[in-house]
Amino acid sequence: MSLTIPSPAADTTTSAEPRTYQVRTFGCQMNVHDSERMAGLLEDAGYVPAEGDVADVVVFNTCAVRENADNKLYGNLGQLRQVKEANPGMQIAVGGCLAQKDRETIVKKAPWVDAVFGTHNVGALPALLKRARHNNEAQLEILESLDVFPSTLPTKRDSVYSGWVSISVGCNNTCTFCIVPSLRGKEKDRRPGEILAEIQALVDDGAVEVTLLGQNVNSYGVEFGDRQAFSKLLRACGEIKGLERVRFTSPHPAAFTDDVIDAMAETPNVMPQLHMPLQSGSDKVLKDMRRSYRSSRFLGILDKVRERIPGAAITTDIIVGFPGETEEDFQATLDVVEKSRFASAFTFQYSKRPGTPAAELPEQLPKSVVQERYERLTALQDRIAAEENARQLGRKVEVLVTAQSGRKADETHRLSGRSKDQRLVHFSVPAGAESPRPGDFVTVTITEAAAFHLVADPASAADYTLRRSMAGDAWDRSQADSCGVPSPGGGSGKAGVSLGMPSLPVRRA
């Protein structure tokens, strides 16, 4: 389907310079990974990453789950209208969940958009842009089911030392607050051999860490009838030489089985960290949400994980103010949070999402009530997180150094990384010691703890150990390829995927 663009901004340039692109990402880890696919497709088609704020092609990869997602999109599109008018030939594309949901509405509200595509046809992006340029018409293409599995598409990875690997797409659950199943479809699983081949390719390119992705990652195997497929996949990851860290997100408590816990405990490179969405501690609210587990089941999983994996860090998602939630229901959530001792929690205020059953439920709560409960919950979780982090004081931890540093890095001269349990660690390099590259490992002792991060300031070189890795070597190669200058903790400055709009409300130090 095509719609005429009223703006006469046909591309009249004849420059031989390659066209530049920028991908702006809203939403979850699945969207971040989809953005890597979009970047890979564009580079495969001859585009290059934009070095500044202005690009020839700007792609918005949208989310329909978060509150005011459409307002954020149209606000950003509005800001680009004048930029496009001043730059003939510039193109704007919109993809992702909101595009799948709103379809023609996007082009009607923002007729300066050139291409709209959905979650099932990411691979169509370069062709849609080409057709829009040729015809001077907006191209709208939304499929109702997956045309090809996204992992078969070219990919521009956001990191050389770690990577996302999709093992499934879609969801078979019917949670009343969630619009994802209608936008991404029923669950489709990749074959294990394809997944392991992709992981091996990542490792061959220098990655030392992978995160397995699925809407309900632990229900993997449902499509081909193997209930233990996910635990088998974790164990198979343990056989890949050079793969040092394996993580996964997000599991569903109802399908979380003992064989997965055993595989986590018995596979050395599966990290002692688990993200387990609670959503609510009230059994009544869980029932209204159509979450097929209850609080006792949830707490039982955590007990088993901690018995088999002492010291495991567990994180969660929680929704406050679901329709009909009483003060008693909310207190049940506070009680479960107190018992669970989460390392951190992504907390959300419930908001109506058009197209979800929960939006039609009676007893929608006033904003003031939801806000007050939200503040109580975050205060409780902040206290617990600070207490749990305080228990890390004096511990030696191995940190995978990342390219991103903390906000105060210029003042503190600290670098940053993630421990095995995924805690954020800011660390300094002692005088006379060698600085690490992103992708290298350092072993340091925790000297300070806050609610959202840890600090390690070694007193001397004797308290600091550096292990150079193939991921660090890959970082050096990537810097040389992009004409960058290797610098500890520095970014390449040429990333094609912009992650500047965070998807989760995490308060940072």
N, C-alpha and C positions, 0 to 999 in steps of 0.2 A: 504494500500500500504506500502511496506517495501523496504528499500534500504540498502545494505550491508555497514557496517561501516568498513573502511579499517584499523583503529587502533585496535590492539589486546588487547584492554583494558577491557577484560572481568573481571567481579567481582569474585575474588578468595577468598574473605574474608569469614570467618566463624564466625565472632564475633556475639555474641548475642545482642550487643548494637544496639538500634534502629537507623535507618538511619536519617540523619539530612537534612533539606531543607532550602532554601532561595528563596523568590520570589522578583524579581526586576521589578519595575513597571515604564512604560513609559505611558504618555498620560493623558486622561481626568478622571473625577470623575467616569465614567462608568468603566474605566480600573482599577481604585483603588478598586472599589467594586468587580470587577471580580477577582482581586488578593486575596481579602478576601475569595472568594469561592475556589480559588486554594489552599490557605493555609488550609482551612477547609477540603477539599478533601484529602490532603496529611496527615493531622493529623488523619483523620478518617481511613486512610490506615496504620497508625502506625508510620508515620514519626514524628520527633520532630523538633522544630525550631533550627537552628544553632546559637550557641552563639558567634562565631567569623566570620571572613571573608570567611573561607573555609567551604563548605557544601558538603554532599554527592550528593545532587540534587540541581541544580540551575535552576530556571524557569524564563524566560524572558517573561513578558506580554507586548506586543509591541503595538506601535501606528503607523499608516500610514498617519496621518494627518499632523504632523509637518515636516518642512524642514529637510532634511538629516536624516530622521528616520532610513533608511536602513544603512547609514554609522555608525550611533551610535550603532546600533545592532551589525553589523559585527565587529566594533572596540571592543566592549565588548566581543563578542565571541572569537575574536583573543586573547585577554588578558587571557581568560580562557583555551586556548588550552594547554599551558604548564602546567597549574595547573592540568588539567585533566590527562595529560601524567604522572605527578608525583604522581597521586592519583588513582590507578587502582580501578575501580568500581564506580568512580564519573560519574554522568549523567547530561546532559544539555538538557533542553526542551525549546521550543519557541512556544508561543501562542499569541493570540490577533490579532489585525487588520492587521499587516504586515504579519503575518503567513497566515492569510486568503487570502491575496493578492498574496504573493510571492510563497507560497507552496513549490514545488520541488526545487526552486532556493536556498532556505535556506540550504538544505542538500548538494546541489551541491557546494555552496560557502563555507560551513562550515561542511564538512563531519564528524566532531567529535561531531555534535549534535545528540542526541539520539531520540528525539521525537519532532514532529511538529504537532500542533493542532490549530483549528480555533476558531472563535468567537461563533460558533453554537454548539460546543461540548466540552466545558470546562470540563464537567464531565468525559471525557475519559482519563484525565491526568494520574491518578494512573495506569490504565490498560495499557496505552501506555508505561509507564516507566517499568512496570513489563515485558511486551512482549519484549521490547528492551533488557532488562537484560537477559532474557531467551534465546532469539534468537541471541544475539549479532548483531542485525540489527537495523538501524534507523527506527522508526515507524512514518509514515506520514498519518494523518487522518484529512481530511477537509470535513465538511458537507456543503451543500448548503442552508440548512434551519435548524432552531432550533430543537434539538432533545427533550430537556426538558427545561422548563423555569428555568433560573439560580437560582431563589430563592428557588427551591426545593432541592438544593444541600447543603451539609454541609458548614458551614461558620466559619472562624476564624476572628472575628472582630478585627480591628486595635485599637479600643478604647472601653473601657467599659462604658463610660459615654455618647457617642453619636454613631450614626450608620447611614449608608446609607440604603435606602430601594428602590429597583427598582419597579416602578409601570408599566413600559413598556420597551420594547426593540425595536430597529429598528426605521426607519424613513420613512415617506411617501412623504417627500419633495424632490425636485430635484435641490437644490442649485448648481450652476455650479462649485463652488470652492471646494465642499465637496465630499469625497469618501465614507463617512460613510454608506449611504444607500446600496451601493453595497457590503459592507463588513458585515453589521449587519442585512440587510434585511428589509422587510416591517415592519411597526409597529405592535407589538403584545401586547395586554393589559392584565394585570392580573385582576382577579375579585376583587372587593372591599373587600370582606370578607377575602380573602387570604392576602391582603396587611395589613388590620387592625389586623389580627391575628399575622402577623410577627412583627408589631409595638408593639403590646401588649406583645409579648414574649421578645422583647428588653427591654421594660420598666420593666417587671418582673425580668429581669436580672440586672437591675440597671440603664439603660440608661435614661437620662432626655431630650435628644435631638435627633431628627431624621431629615434627609434630604431626601426628596422624589426625586428620580432620573428618568429621561426619556430623550430620545434624543430631543423630544419636549414635555415636561412634561405636558403642559396645553392642548395638544390635546388628552390627556387620555380619553378614552371612545369611540373613533372613531370606534373601532372594534366591540363594542356591541351596538352602536347607541345611546349613551346618551351624548348630547352635553354639559351637565352641570355636568358630572361625576366628573371632577376634583374639582370643587367648593364644590360639595357634599362630596368628600373625605377629603378636608381640614376641613370642618365643623365636619365631623366624628372624625377626629384627635383631635378636641377640646373636645370630650367627653371622651378621654382616661385619666383616673386619673393617675397622676404622670408624665405625659408627659408635660414638661414645655416649650419646644422650638420645633417648626416645621418650617423647611425651605424647599425650593424646587429649583431645577435647571435642565435644563434651559428651560424657556418658549420661545415661538415664538411669536413675535409681531402680526403677522397676525391672530393668533387664540386666542389672549388674550382678554377675554370678561369681561363685567362689573360684571357678577356674581362672577368671580374669585376675582376681586377687593373687592367686598362686603364681600365675605367670609374671605378674609385677614383682612379686617377692623373689622369684627364682631366676629372673633374667637380669643380669648385672647392669646392662645399659638402659633399662627402663627406670626412669628417675623416681625417687621417693616423693612424688607430688601427685595430687589428684584434685581435679576440679569436679565437684559433685553438686549439681544444682538442687537446692532445697525448694525454692520458690515460696513455701509457707510452712510453718510449723504446726498449723492447725489442720487436723484431719478433715474437718468440715470444709475448710477452704480448699484443701487439696482435692476433695471430692468435687467441689464446684468447678475447679480448674480442670477436671478430668485427668488428674495426675494419678496414675494407677499404683500408688504406694502410699503408705502412711508414715507418720513421724517415727514410730517404733522401728519400722523397716529401715528407714534412713539412718537412724542412730546405730542400728545393728551393723550396717555396712561399714560405718566409720570405725566401730569397735573391731571388726574383723581386719580392716586395713591396718589399723594401728598395732594390732596383735602380731600380724605377719610382717609389717614394715615399721618398726619403731622409729619415731621421729618424722614420719611422713607429714608433709605440709598439705593441708586440705583447704581448698577455697570453694566458694559457692556463689550462686545467684539467689537473690531474694526479692520478691515483689511485695510492696506495702500498699494496703488500701484496696485490695481486690473487692469487687462489689459484694456487699453483704458481710464483710469482715467486721466482727464485733471487737470490742476491747478485750474480751476473753480470748477470741481467736488470735489477736495480736500478741497478747501475753504468752500464748502457746508458742508463737514464733520466737519471742525473746527467750523463752525457756530452752528451746531447742538450740538456739544460737549459743547460749551460755554453756550448754552441755557439749556442743560440737567443737568449741575452741578453734574456730576457723582462723587460718593464717591471714586471710583477707576475704572480703566479700564484695561482690558487685551488687549494689542495692538500687532498686528502681521504684519510683512511685508509679502505681498503676495509672494508665491513661487509656481511654477508649481508642481502639484501633478499628476503623471501619472494616467490615467484612468478617469480624470475629464474633463468635457467640457471646462472649463476655460483654461486648458493647451493648447487647440487648437485654442484659440481666437487670432486674430491679435493684434497688438499694445501692445505687452508685453513690459513693461517699463524697462529702464536701472536700474541696481542696484543702481547707484549713485542718481538717481531721487527718488527712493523709500526710500533710506536711509535718504535723506535730508527731505523728507516729514514726515517720521517716527519721526525724531528728533524734528521737529516742533510740531507734535501732542503730543508727550510725554511731551514736555516742557509745553504746554498748560494744559494738564491734570494734571501734577504734581502741577502746580500753583493752579488749581481749587481744587484738593484734599487737599492741604495745607490750603486753605481758608475755605473749608468745615469742616475740622478737627478743625480749630481754633474756629469755632462756638461752639465746644463742651466744650471749656474751662469753668470751673466753674459748669458744669453739673454733677449731681449725676448719676452714671450708675451702673447697676448690671452686673457683669462679671462672666461668667462661666469659672472657672479655668481649664486650659489645662495642659497636661503633658509636653508640649514643652515650653521652655523659650526662650527669645531673645538671640542674639549673645553675648551681653554684660552682660548677667545675672551674670557671675562670678564676674564682677567688680561692678555692680550696686546692686546685691542681690535682684533684682526684680523678681517676678513671672509674668506669662502671662495668658491671657484669652481673651474671646470674649464677647463684649457687645451684647445686644439684636439685634442691627442693624448690627452685624457682624464685627464691627471695632475691630482691634487688640489693646489691652490695656496691657501695662506693668505697674505693680503696686508693691509697697513695703508694707510690713507688719510693722506697728508701733511697737516700743519697748513695750514689755509686752502683745501684742495681740497674739491671737492664729493663727497659720499658717493654711491655708486651704490645703486640698488634691485636686488633680485633680478630677473634678466632683462636687466640692463644689461651692458655690456662694459667692462672696464678693460684697459689695456695697461701692463704693469709689467716690471721686470727682476728675474730670480731672484737672490736674494742669499744663500740658504741652502738646503741640500738634505739630506733624510733619506731613509731607505729607503721610506717610505710617503707622503711629502708633500714639497712645495716651499714655500719662504717667499720673499715679496717685500716688502721694507721700503724704499720709495722714500726717498731722502735729502731730496728736495724735491719741490714740485709739478711741477717740470720733468721729473721721472722718472716721472710718472703721467699717464695719459690716460684720460679717461672718455668713453664713447660711449653716450649714452642711447638706448634702443631701444623699439620698440613692445611688446616683452615686458615691459619695465619699466613702461610705461604700463598694460599689462594687469594687472600686479601691483598697481598703485595702485587700479585699478578693483575688483579682487577684494577688497582690503582695505576699500574704501569699502562694497562690497556686504555684507561680513560685519561691518560696524561695527568693523573693526580699525583700528589706527593704523599707517600705513606707517612702517616702521623698517628701516634698512639691516641686512640679514642676519637679520631676524627672521621667524619663521613667523607664519602667520595665527592659529594657536591653535585653529582650528576644522576641521581636516581630518577627513573622515569615514573615511579609510582609515588604519589604524594600521600603520606599518611598523617598529614597535619591536622586532620579533623578527627579527634579521638572518638572511638565508638563506645567507650565505657566511662562512667563518671568516677574515675579513680582519683582520689586526692593524693597529690605527690608532695614529697618533701622539697 
